[in-house]
Amino acid sequence: MRSDALERRRRIITAAAEIFRTQPETVALETIAERAGVGIATLYRNFPDRSALLYACGAYFFEQALALQHDILDSFDEHPADNWNTYVNELVDMGISHLVSTFAPDDLNQLPNDVAELRHHTQHNGERILRKAKDHGLVAENISYNTFIIGLITVTRPPVPGILALEPHITDQLVSLYLGGLAAGLDSPPPDRGQR
């Protein structure tokens, strides 16, 4: 692919990822093309359907997360609390809640191979970072990686506009509370909601 074509493809992916980070995945593809500065035909030449574009956004997210993880792992032990807070807040700023919810299929086994491989590497590094956070007393031992990630995605889902009007900094506050909860850990296994 020519360099100018690669640049257009990159612009489409970054524009889509930015839009999906804050808006529903149902946003018109024409809006994404306009944000990227390309025509809708160019978008479709690169991504024949919405799913292909969503998966490209997924790969873009995981590539960003991997770069972040490498930086954090390189210096984690020097300033563990600062690095742990930076890691969590950078994931939030990257749009982990809305973007991952947008491109992830109902069954993660349906991810394309390239995206699945990036996800695997991201999880591996994430588990290493979580282990370091536990070693430094920043996260309780009974917090699993899946609990951490799913919890972070849930806590940082974009609130409805009315909530933001009441408390503009609610996401930052919830992340701070969440970090405190991770350090405290689970008192007991979660209740079985199926039993009455």
Salt bridges, closest charged atoms under 4 A:
ASP4 OD2 - ARG2 NH2 2.53
ASP4 OD2 - ARG8 NH1 3.93
GLU7 OE2 - ARG10 NH2 2.58
GLU18 OE2 - ARG21 NH2 3.28
ASP77 OD2 - LYS132 NZ 2.91
ASP77 OD1 - HIS136 NE2 2.89
GLU117 OE2 - HIS121 NE2 3.64
ASP135 OD1 - ARG131 NH2 2.93
GLU141 OE2 - ARG131 NH2 2.48
